[in-house]
């Protein structure tokens, strides 16, 4: 095909974007499949992964059980390790610990019940904020545009206004 210079650039941009998307999808699938089917290499690695999703009971900091230095975090890590050695899965361990200590042990809120609102409300609030800001900006632009239109009809008998070429004036009006 014979493309002019602009078309060739557009095709290159589309091709580059397509390649970037394919690479991103491939990397995401590789990491996801690796974690899903192979899992961490050792029980200790799995214990740290699970502990990073939990708070230590009674710990008032925002640290997870993996990062917290309090004795309760050490006990939770040991409990996770013993459950892993018994053959329990990550989901079973999380469920058992949540039943034992309550939902506040989870570092990330559940996607069910009230926890769903914790995940839903922030993006909705941000979108609502953008809509409000856009509405304010649009109303200000409309309001600021009205006085400019009023200037067009002002001083029709002024000699300077009469010297303006009609084509130039129509071009100016299209930009208002």
C-alpha positions as CSV (number, residue, x, y, z in Angstrom):
1,X,0.0,0.0,0.0
2,X,1.1,3.5,-0.7
3,X,0.7,5.5,2.5
4,X,1.4,9.2,2.8
5,X,3.8,10.1,5.7
6,X,1.0,10.7,8.2
7,X,-0.7,7.3,7.6
8,X,2.6,5.5,8.0
9,X,3.2,7.1,11.4
10,X,-0.4,6.1,12.5
11,X,0.2,2.5,11.4
12,X,3.5,2.4,13.3
13,X,1.8,3.8,16.4
14,X,-1.0,1.3,16.2
15,X,1.5,-1.5,15.7
16,X,3.6,-0.4,18.7
17,X,0.6,-0.1,20.9
18,X,-0.5,-3.6,19.8
19,X,2.9,-5.0,20.7
20,X,2.9,-3.3,24.1
21,X,-0.6,-4.7,24.9
22,X,0.4,-8.2,23.8
23,X,3.6,-8.1,26.0
24,X,1.6,-6.8,29.0
25,X,-1.0,-9.5,28.6
26,X,1.7,-12.2,28.2
27,X,3.6,-11.0,31.4
28,X,0.3,-10.8,33.4
29,X,-0.7,-14.3,32.3
30,X,2.7,-15.8,33.0
31,X,2.8,-14.3,36.5
32,X,-0.8,-15.3,37.3
33,X,-0.3,-18.9,36.0
34,X,2.9,-19.2,37.9
35,X,1.3,-18.1,41.2
36,X,-1.9,-20.1,40.6
37,X,-0.5,-23.5,39.6
38,X,3.0,-23.5,41.0
39,X,2.6,-21.4,44.0
40,X,5.5,-20.2,46.2
41,X,8.5,-22.5,46.3
42,X,8.4,-23.4,50.0
43,X,6.1,-23.5,53.0
44,X,8.0,-20.6,54.5
45,X,7.4,-18.5,51.4
46,X,3.7,-19.4,51.5
47,X,3.6,-18.5,55.2
48,X,5.0,-15.0,54.4
49,X,2.5,-14.6,51.6
50,X,-0.4,-15.4,53.9
51,X,1.0,-13.4,56.8
52,X,1.1,-10.4,54.5
53,X,-2.7,-10.6,54.1
54,X,-3.3,-10.6,57.9
55,X,-3.0,-8.3,60.9
56,X,-1.7,-9.6,64.1
57,X,-4.4,-9.9,66.8
58,X,-4.3,-7.0,69.2
59,X,-1.7,-5.1,67.1
60,X,-2.9,-1.5,66.8
61,X,-0.5,-0.6,64.0
62,X,-1.4,-0.9,60.3
63,X,1.4,-3.4,59.7
64,X,0.6,-6.9,58.5
65,X,1.6,-10.0,60.5
66,X,4.5,-10.4,58.0
67,X,6.0,-7.1,59.0
68,X,4.9,-6.6,62.5
69,X,7.5,-7.2,65.3
70,X,4.9,-7.9,68.1
71,X,4.8,-11.4,69.6
72,X,1.2,-11.9,68.3
73,X,2.5,-11.6,64.8
74,X,5.1,-14.2,65.4
75,X,2.4,-16.5,66.9
76,X,0.2,-16.0,63.8
77,X,3.2,-16.8,61.5
78,X,3.9,-20.0,63.5
79,X,0.2,-21.0,63.4
80,X,0.1,-20.4,59.6
81,X,3.3,-22.6,59.2
82,X,1.8,-25.4,61.3
83,X,-1.4,-25.3,59.2
84,X,0.6,-25.4,56.0
85,X,2.5,-28.4,57.2
86,X,-0.8,-30.1,57.9
87,X,-1.7,-29.7,54.2
88,X,-4.2,-26.9,54.4
89,X,-4.6,-24.4,51.5
90,X,-4.2,-20.7,51.7
91,X,-7.9,-20.1,51.5
92,X,-8.6,-22.7,54.2
93,X,-6.0,-21.0,56.5
94,X,-7.4,-17.5,55.9
95,X,-11.0,-18.8,56.6
96,X,-9.9,-20.6,59.7
97,X,-8.0,-17.6,61.1
98,X,-10.9,-15.3,60.3
99,X,-13.3,-17.6,62.1
100,X,-10.9,-17.7,65.1
101,X,-10.0,-14.0,65.3
102,X,-12.8,-12.3,63.5
103,X,-12.9,-10.3,60.2
104,X,-10.6,-7.6,61.5
105,X,-7.6,-9.9,61.2
106,X,-7.8,-9.5,57.4
107,X,-5.5,-6.7,56.1
108,X,-7.7,-6.4,53.0
109,X,-11.4,-6.2,53.5
110,X,-13.6,-8.9,52.2
111,X,-15.4,-8.4,48.9
112,X,-18.7,-9.4,50.5
113,X,-21.1,-7.4,52.7
114,X,-19.8,-4.2,54.2
115,X,-16.2,-4.9,52.9
116,X,-17.5,-4.5,49.4
117,X,-18.3,-0.8,50.1
118,X,-14.7,-0.3,51.1
119,X,-13.7,-1.3,47.6
120,X,-16.5,0.4,45.7
121,X,-16.9,3.8,47.4
122,X,-13.4,5.3,46.7
123,X,-13.5,4.9,42.9
124,X,-17.1,6.1,42.9
125,X,-16.1,9.1,45.0
126,X,-13.2,9.9,42.7
127,X,-15.5,9.7,39.6
128,X,-18.1,11.8,41.3
129,X,-15.4,14.4,42.1
130,X,-14.3,14.5,38.5
131,X,-17.9,15.0,37.3
132,X,-18.4,17.9,39.8
133,X,-15.1,19.5,38.7
134,X,-16.0,19.1,35.0
135,X,-19.5,20.6,35.7
136,X,-18.0,23.6,37.4
137,X,-15.4,24.1,34.7
138,X,-18.0,23.8,31.9
139,X,-20.4,26.3,33.7
140,X,-17.5,28.8,34.1
141,X,-16.5,28.4,30.5
142,X,-20.1,29.0,29.4
143,X,-20.5,32.0,31.7
144,X,-17.2,33.5,30.6
145,X,-18.1,33.1,27.0
146,X,-21.3,35.2,27.2
147,X,-19.6,38.6,27.8
148,X,-17.4,38.0,24.7
149,X,-20.5,37.6,22.5
150,X,-21.9,40.8,24.0
151,X,-18.8,42.7,22.8
152,X,-19.6,41.8,19.2
153,X,-22.7,43.9,19.2
154,X,-21.2,46.7,21.2
155,X,-20.2,50.0,19.5
156,X,-21.4,49.3,16.0
157,X,-21.0,52.9,15.1
158,X,-17.3,53.0,16.2
159,X,-15.0,53.9,13.2
160,X,-12.6,51.1,14.2
161,X,-15.3,48.5,14.2
162,X,-16.6,49.7,10.8
163,X,-13.1,49.3,9.3
164,X,-13.0,45.6,10.1
165,X,-13.5,43.4,7.1
166,X,-16.6,41.2,7.3
167,X,-14.7,38.0,6.5
168,X,-12.3,38.7,9.3
169,X,-15.2,39.4,11.6
170,X,-17.0,36.1,10.7
171,X,-13.8,34.2,11.3
172,X,-13.4,35.9,14.7
173,X,-17.0,35.0,15.6
174,X,-16.5,31.3,14.8
175,X,-13.8,31.2,17.5
176,X,-16.1,32.7,20.1
